[in-house]
Each structure stands twice: as structure tokens, then as C-alpha cells.
Amino acid sequence: MKPFTKIFLLLALMLSAATGYTQTAQDIIRKSEEMRRGVKSSQGTMTMTLVRPNYTRSMTLKSWSQGDDYSLIVVTDPARDKGSATLKRLNEIWSWNPRIERVVKLPASMMNQSWMGSDFTNDDLVRDVSLITDYTQKLLKDSTITGRACWKLELKPKPGVPVVWGKLVFFIDKKDYLQIRAEYYDEDNFMVSTLQGLEVKTLGGRPMVSKLEMKPTEKKGNSTIMEFVTMQFDAAIPADYFTTQYLQKIR
């Protein structure tokens, strides 16, 4: 082999090593969020079932989201809750109650409150913070959840950021970047609730966790099951959907 050929190959190998791509915890979270809500937008329909020791109650929902900054979720059934809606617009969260015909801005202190009596919080449904910019991310030891090889990641809020949780632990599928399980901890490191993926389907042309169950740690026999029925990703959504005026019109 000629000397200049050896030098060229050596430089090529060095360049390849220098530019080799290793995924960080932040990369994994970002890709997982894109799988969940699309790169640009998502919209869909879903059912939510509240399971209690003495009864069950179901409702049907529609949702729209655009990036991290805008999201809207509205109840379409049952009749008594129809039209109830929650809107995230930049750093503001708004709620519309058709019974009293009033739009209310939710303070940060209400983000950990139950959404429509379920085991999901307001923050779970319309996340008020960014997992990328408001938390630090750390890779822990890999795990296997429901037969899927997963990355285990720990997220802690950055100093001074007003967030609901003291810590989050995510288990993200290595194949499709699906969030298979999430654990929610308070500031004292007590696990408040868990979100478990129960079923994976292809919706909107991509695999996604189509059925999830939220379980509070201290309320035995209580859970809320969310099942996605239809999903569409990265389609154009009218800008007026994410306004307080539209809250009062949507049904």
C-alpha cells in the first residue's frame, strides 16, 4: 500500500471516530417526545376510563397539539361534561367550563390537581414544562419492561424551575422510542404514581403506546386508563384552535 493511501485511510478512520454519534439521554427523550406527539403536531381521539373500587366512569376526548407550546384537549362525551376543555398556550394554562360559561386561567399551583376527577393531573394532560429544557436528564441502568429492552432515564428539575414533580423516571423502548413506563416522584423521593403502557398499536402510520394506565400509589383500587382510538401526526392545525376564544366554541 502506498504511503499516501495509508495516511488517507488513517485520517478517514480518525475522522469517523471523532464524528461517531452516541445518543445522550436528552436525544432519547427528544425522540420519544416526537414519537408521542409528532415533530410538528398531533391530533386524535381517545377514551378515558376512571376505575374506582365501587364504580367506573368513561369519557371521550379530542386533542390537538403543536410542538411544546400549544395543546388543547376537550371532552366530547358524556353529555354532562361535553365541551369542558383545557388549553395550553405558551406558558399559560386555561380551562373552559360550559356549565358556568367561564374561561379560567389556572395558576401553577393547580398543575398537580386532578384533571376531570381522573388520576391524571393537569400537567399530565397539557404539560406545562419542557422535559428537554426544564429538566436534567441522566441515563441509568438498562431495563426490560413487558418484554421490551428499554433505556431507563432519570429526570430532575433544574434549579428555580417551577415544576410539579421532584423526579421523573422513564423507561423508553430501544426499538421505537416508546415510553413504556413512567414513575412520578415528589420532592421527598416518594413515588406518587406510575404510568404503565398496556398495549402498542400502529396509529397515524407509526407505532405508539395506544393504551396506558395511571395508578396512584396510595389509592389502592384506583386507576385511570387512557386509550387512543385515532391519531394523525404533523398535519396543519388552524392557529385559532389554540386561543381562549376557540375554547368557548369547540364541541
C-alpha positions as CSV (number, residue, x, y, z in Angstrom):
1,M,0.0,0.0,0.0
2,K,1.3,3.4,-1.0
3,P,2.3,5.8,1.9
4,F,-0.3,8.4,0.9
5,T,-3.0,5.8,0.8
6,K,-2.2,4.6,4.3
7,I,-2.3,8.2,5.5
8,F,-5.7,8.8,3.8
9,L,-7.2,5.7,5.4
10,L,-5.8,6.6,8.8
11,L,-7.3,10.1,8.6
12,A,-10.6,8.7,7.5
13,L,-10.7,6.3,10.5
14,M,-9.8,9.2,12.9
15,L,-12.5,11.4,11.4
16,S,-15.1,8.6,11.7
17,A,-14.2,8.1,15.3
18,A,-14.3,11.8,16.0
19,T,-17.7,12.3,14.5
20,G,-19.2,9.0,15.7
21,Y,-22.7,9.6,17.1
22,T,-23.6,8.5,20.6
23,Q,-27.1,9.1,21.8
24,T,-27.4,11.1,25.0
25,A,-30.3,10.9,27.5
26,Q,-31.6,14.2,26.0
27,D,-31.5,12.7,22.5
28,I,-33.6,9.8,23.7
29,I,-36.1,12.0,25.4
30,R,-36.4,14.2,22.4
31,K,-37.0,11.3,20.0
32,S,-39.5,9.8,22.4
33,E,-41.5,13.0,22.6
34,E,-41.5,13.2,18.8
35,M,-42.9,9.7,18.6
36,R,-45.6,10.6,21.1
37,R,-46.8,13.9,19.6
38,G,-45.2,14.2,16.2
39,V,-42.4,16.6,15.1
40,K,-44.8,19.4,14.3
41,S,-48.2,18.5,15.5
42,S,-50.7,15.8,16.5
43,Q,-54.4,15.4,16.8
44,G,-56.5,12.4,17.9
45,T,-59.4,10.9,19.7
46,M,-59.3,8.8,22.8
47,T,-61.3,7.3,25.7
48,M,-60.6,7.8,29.3
49,T,-61.9,5.3,31.9
50,L,-61.8,6.1,35.6
51,V,-61.7,2.9,37.7
52,R,-62.7,3.1,41.3
53,P,-63.4,0.3,43.9
54,N,-67.2,0.9,43.6
55,Y,-67.7,2.2,40.1
56,T,-66.2,3.0,36.7
57,R,-66.8,6.1,34.6
58,S,-65.8,6.8,31.0
59,M,-65.4,9.8,28.8
60,T,-64.4,10.5,25.2
61,L,-61.9,13.2,24.3
62,K,-60.4,15.0,21.4
63,S,-56.9,16.5,21.5
64,W,-54.6,18.8,19.4
65,S,-51.0,19.7,20.0
66,Q,-48.4,21.8,18.2
67,G,-44.8,21.4,19.5
68,D,-44.2,22.0,23.2
69,D,-46.0,25.3,23.3
70,Y,-49.6,24.6,22.3
71,S,-52.1,21.9,23.2
72,L,-55.9,21.6,23.6
73,I,-58.0,18.8,25.0
74,V,-61.8,18.7,25.0
75,V,-64.4,16.3,26.4
76,T,-67.0,15.2,23.8
77,D,-68.9,12.7,25.9
78,P,-70.7,12.2,28.3
79,A,-73.3,15.0,27.8
80,R,-72.8,16.4,31.3
81,D,-69.1,17.1,30.6
82,K,-69.3,17.8,26.9
83,G,-67.4,20.9,25.9
84,S,-65.2,21.0,29.0
85,A,-61.7,21.9,27.7
86,T,-58.1,22.7,28.8
87,L,-55.8,24.8,26.7
88,K,-52.0,25.3,27.0
89,R,-50.8,28.4,25.2
90,L,-47.1,29.1,25.7
91,N,-46.7,29.5,29.5
92,E,-50.4,29.8,30.2
93,I,-53.0,27.1,31.0
94,W,-56.7,27.9,30.5
95,S,-59.8,25.9,31.4
96,W,-63.3,26.3,30.0
97,N,-66.4,25.1,31.9
98,P,-69.5,25.2,29.7
99,R,-71.8,24.9,32.8
100,I,-70.7,28.2,34.1
101,E,-69.6,29.6,30.7
102,R,-66.4,30.8,32.0
103,V,-62.7,30.7,30.9
104,V,-60.4,30.4,33.9
105,K,-56.6,30.8,33.9
106,L,-55.0,28.0,36.0
107,P,-52.2,29.1,38.4
108,A,-49.1,27.0,38.6
109,S,-50.3,25.6,42.0
110,M,-53.2,23.8,40.2
111,M,-51.0,21.8,37.8
112,N,-50.7,18.9,40.1
113,Q,-54.5,18.8,40.6
114,S,-56.7,16.0,39.2
115,W,-57.9,16.5,35.6
116,M,-61.7,15.9,35.4
117,G,-61.6,13.7,38.5
118,S,-59.1,11.3,36.9
119,D,-55.7,10.0,38.2
120,F,-54.0,12.2,35.6
121,T,-53.0,15.7,36.7
122,N,-53.5,18.9,34.6
123,D,-49.8,18.7,34.0
124,D,-50.0,15.2,32.6
125,L,-52.6,16.2,30.0
126,V,-51.2,19.6,28.9
127,R,-47.6,19.5,30.1
128,D,-46.7,22.9,31.5
129,V,-42.9,22.4,31.2
130,S,-40.4,21.0,28.7
131,L,-38.7,17.7,29.5
132,I,-35.7,19.0,27.5
133,T,-35.1,22.5,28.8
134,D,-36.6,22.4,32.3
135,Y,-35.1,19.0,33.5
136,T,-31.7,17.5,33.6
137,Q,-31.6,14.0,32.0
138,K,-29.5,11.0,33.2
139,L,-29.1,7.5,31.8
140,L,-29.4,4.8,34.4
141,K,-29.0,1.0,34.0
142,D,-30.9,-0.5,31.1
143,S,-34.1,-2.5,32.0
144,T,-36.6,-4.8,30.4
145,I,-40.3,-3.8,30.7
146,T,-43.1,-6.1,29.4
147,G,-40.5,-7.9,27.3
148,R,-39.1,-4.8,25.7
149,A,-35.4,-3.7,26.1
150,C,-35.6,-0.2,27.5
151,W,-33.4,2.8,28.4
152,K,-34.0,3.9,32.0
153,L,-33.7,7.6,32.4
154,E,-33.9,9.9,35.4
155,L,-35.1,13.5,35.0
156,K,-34.7,16.1,37.8
157,P,-35.9,19.7,37.6
158,K,-33.4,22.4,37.1
159,P,-32.9,24.8,40.0
160,G,-35.6,27.5,40.1
161,V,-37.9,25.9,37.6
162,P,-41.5,25.6,38.9
163,V,-42.4,22.0,38.2
164,V,-44.9,19.5,39.6
165,W,-42.6,16.6,40.2
166,G,-39.4,16.2,42.2
167,K,-38.2,13.5,39.9
168,L,-39.3,11.5,36.9
169,V,-38.1,8.1,35.8
170,F,-38.9,7.0,32.3
171,F,-38.4,3.6,30.6
172,I,-38.1,4.1,26.8
173,D,-38.2,1.3,24.3
174,K,-34.9,1.0,22.4
175,K,-36.5,-0.1,19.2
176,D,-39.2,2.5,18.6
177,Y,-38.5,5.1,21.4
178,L,-41.9,4.5,23.0
179,Q,-42.4,5.4,26.6
180,I,-43.4,2.1,28.1
181,R,-43.4,3.2,31.8
182,A,-43.1,6.4,33.8
183,E,-42.7,6.9,37.5
184,Y,-43.6,10.2,39.2
185,Y,-41.9,11.2,42.4
186,D,-42.4,14.1,44.8
187,E,-39.7,16.3,46.4
188,D,-39.2,13.7,49.2
189,N,-38.5,11.0,46.6
190,F,-41.8,9.2,47.2
191,M,-43.3,7.6,44.2
192,V,-46.7,9.2,43.8
193,S,-47.9,7.4,40.8
194,T,-47.0,5.1,37.8
195,L,-48.0,5.2,34.2
196,Q,-47.8,1.8,32.5
197,G,-48.1,1.1,28.8
198,L,-50.5,-1.8,28.3
199,E,-50.7,-2.0,24.5
200,V,-48.8,-0.9,21.4
201,K,-50.5,-0.3,18.1
202,T,-49.8,1.4,14.8
203,L,-51.8,4.6,14.7
204,G,-51.3,7.5,12.3
205,G,-48.7,5.4,10.4
206,R,-46.4,4.8,13.4
207,P,-46.2,2.6,16.4
208,M,-47.3,4.1,19.7
209,V,-48.4,3.1,23.1
210,S,-52.1,3.1,22.5
211,K,-53.3,2.1,25.9
212,L,-51.9,3.4,29.2
213,E,-52.9,3.0,32.9
214,M,-52.2,5.6,35.5
215,K,-52.1,4.3,39.1
216,P,-51.7,6.4,42.2
217,T,-49.5,4.7,44.9
218,E,-51.6,5.5,47.9
219,K,-55.1,4.9,46.5
220,K,-55.5,1.1,46.2
221,G,-58.1,0.0,43.6
222,N,-57.9,3.4,41.8
223,S,-56.6,3.8,38.3
224,T,-57.3,5.7,35.0
225,I,-57.0,4.0,31.6
226,M,-56.3,6.1,28.6
227,E,-56.8,4.5,25.2
228,F,-56.0,6.3,21.9
229,V,-58.5,5.5,19.1
230,T,-57.3,7.6,16.2
231,M,-54.1,9.7,15.7
232,Q,-52.8,12.0,13.0
233,F,-49.3,13.4,13.0
234,D,-47.8,16.6,11.5
235,A,-50.9,17.8,9.8
236,A,-51.7,21.5,9.7
237,I,-53.9,22.8,12.6
238,P,-55.6,26.2,12.4
239,A,-53.9,28.7,14.7
240,D,-57.1,29.8,16.2
241,Y,-57.6,26.4,17.8
242,F,-55.1,27.4,20.5
243,T,-56.9,30.6,21.6
244,T,-59.2,31.2,24.6
245,Q,-61.9,32.4,22.1
246,Y,-61.9,28.9,20.4
247,L,-62.3,27.2,23.8
248,Q,-65.8,28.6,24.0
249,K,-66.8,27.4,20.5
250,I,-65.4,23.9,20.3
251,R,-67.7,20.9,20.9
